[in-house]
Amino acid sequence: MTRSLFAGLAFLIIGISCLFIENIFYQYLDEDGVLHESFFMPLGALFLALGVLMLCYLVVKKLITLTKGR
């Protein structure tokens, strides 16, 4: 496994974990109907986006090398 693949998968796992923690523990409505969220939501979205972008980059890079070999 290459380092970039490992990093992409790690970003995905961290992002999913942050969103799971946000959903379970830190999200609530107060008596006025205001939604309170922690820092885990934007952090989870950031890590999830980084992981997806990194894995998409690796797939495109692999496809380019496969088509150049033909």
BELDA-V155229 format. One record per backbone hydrogen bond with DSSP energy under -0.5 kcal/mol. CO is the residue of the C=O (numbers start at 1). NH is the residue of the N-H. If there is no record, write none. Layout:
# BELDA-V155229
[[CO,NH] [CO,NH]]
This chain:
# BELDA-V155229
[[2,6] [3,7] [4,8] [5,9] [6,10] [7,11] [8,12] [9,13] [10,14] [11,15] [12,16] [13,17] [14,18] [15,19] [16,20] [17,21] [18,22] [19,23] [20,24] [21,25] [21,26] [22,26] [22,27] [26,28] [28,36] [30,33] [34,30] [35,37] [36,28] [38,41] [39,43] [40,44] [41,45] [42,46] [43,47] [44,48] [45,49] [46,50] [47,51] [48,52] [49,53] [50,54] [51,55] [52,56] [53,57] [54,58] [55,59] [56,60] [57,61] [58,62] [59,63] [60,64] [61,65] [62,66] [63,67] [64,68] [65,69] [67,70]]
